[in-house]
Amino acid sequence: MDIVVCIKQVPDTTQEIKIDPKTNTLIREGVKSIINPFDMYAIEESVRLKEKYSGKVTVISMGPPQAEEALREAISLGCDEAILITDKTLAGSDTFVTSYVLACAIQKLKNYDLIICGKQASDGDTAQVGPGVSAHLDIPQVTYVKKIEEIKEGIARFQRMTEEGYEVIEVFLPALITVVKEINEPRLASLKGLIRAKQININRWTRKDLNLLPEDIGLKGSPTQVIKIFTPSRRLGGEILQGEVDQIIERLVEVLKREL
Amino acid sequence: MIDYQFTEEQIMIRDLCRKIAQEKISPIAKDLDEKSEFPSEIMKLLGESDLFRVFIPEAYEGFIKTKFGGLLNLCIATEELSRVCGGIAVCYAASALGTFPIILYGNEEQKKKYLPDLASGKTLAAFALTEPEAGSDASNIKTQAKREGDFYILNGTKHFITNGGEASVYVVIAMTDPKKGARGASAFIIEKGTPGFSFGKKEDKLGIRASVTRELIFSDCKIPKENLLGKEGMGFVITMKTFDISRPGVAAQAVGIAQGALDLTIRYAKERVQFGRSIFSFQGIQFMLADTATEIEAARSLVYSVAKTIDSGKLDIAKESAMAKLFASDVAMRVTTDCVQIFGGYGYMKDYPIEKYMRDAKITQIYEGTNQIQRNIIALQLIKEALK
């Protein structure tokens, strides 16, 4: 089985983070970069599938050249091949463009049975790129997967986590899933893996390798516009209405009229 | 920081062990110490992480390109693990102790049979010499191995055996010719599960409580003659040569315990306020910490130097190896005692982790030859060298 894992390198927000009080953005200097924590579960699951069904795991990331470090870490954890999509013209891409570019790269790979992503990235928190990739590739998607029940004869059955419990969903392969942290416990890299990661050649693909048009990518191709980033003001405590039901209703209507 | 010129691989070993120690061992060390419970999960993880391969030759699924080596690798790993738990570290290092005689003296069949599984961590090894009446006086062992046709029949009891019951492969020293004294001892490889081989008392120890120390009982235990390691009568040579190369491992354990204690104590001294300021600001405390850090670095330098010398192929290193073990373990005992002192009353309480370091340190002055025996070894070499 051929598996593709999409990962993102993010600032390590599991440690203490600092916000620039003027711009309200994260101070990135001195902050370590790590693999998006949710993607660690995607990597682990893909390696487990490979161990169970045999096959190959290709890990892909779109990002600046230093994202190579994240790909090497993925190799140390058991992925077989790594591709870094990096190009200056990709800077400023939103989730629409990112998922489009990743989809183009996966298409170029030709053979793939399953694409695994983390449920969302810890920096943007959009949870859009995974589903976006499946939409661009026009393949089924199952988000928030907490268990892979079975993969047999081109059909896969997953448990998809919901707020109340889980749904069991069956799809034809190839398909894309995004995984939650309940799915597994990621392993630590072995020495063999670390040595391999140090030596391996990371494939670099640019805009031209994927035949992408400049107007379709980067800031230009991105329909999303970030107007402002700010820290929301603290919510004040609510008011609890007490008394007889009739009185409460009257009071509630009054409050609502005033507030609206 | 001194640059010890680690290879890339050695830096990986250090960082990986540090990560395992901090993320996986630290949360459970106190509990395993209290319950005196063997760290099976951690041993499995060390195996999966390839950490038993670092002192085993490539031909037997290890990483070492020479016939023997990887001692510095072992020391680095042991030190990092000991920094968080000296007990768990010794389970790892004791397997190396049991593996070394097979690497050094095993024939091709023996190596092929045992080393690959020891390299992957699928099996653990142990070394069994000590008996109730034979501690420092190792030549007084009573366990006998009688040759009967194609077999040896073993009878006797070994005690204080690290990894006893948990290891699958045991290198056991027994007398094949009691009349010859020390020259009548031989080494055998004995597998767990061999009829007549059972485990006795499990010791309740002061420190390194996560490790298991147990009696091995041989009662008409019949083993094929192919399990003889080296030749008959070589038992003590094998023992001494094994200890010469394993002692830096104990020394590294001592360095790790001392460093771990210092790490905790510096943090505590900065936070603890008395007389309106942190106790770190007092010169009395500063001098203790400065001496401690200096002694640890000196011990570390000695340990690494000896390990590197062995890795370069010079295995005739009894004196220096004894020096490393003697010095590092004495440093560890002194340092951990001082660290408890700096913690004051809190240091004496089990709510704080520092007392464990003091308990764990003590054994390093005792096992793989007491420090008095180390001094004997050093003095004997001094005389030999003077007479040359």
Interface residues (C-beta under 8 A of the other chain):
Chain A: R187 L188 A189 S190 L191 K192 L194 I195 K198
Chain B: E8 E9 M12 I13 L16 K19 I20 E23 K24 L45 E48 S49 D50 L51 R53 V54 F63
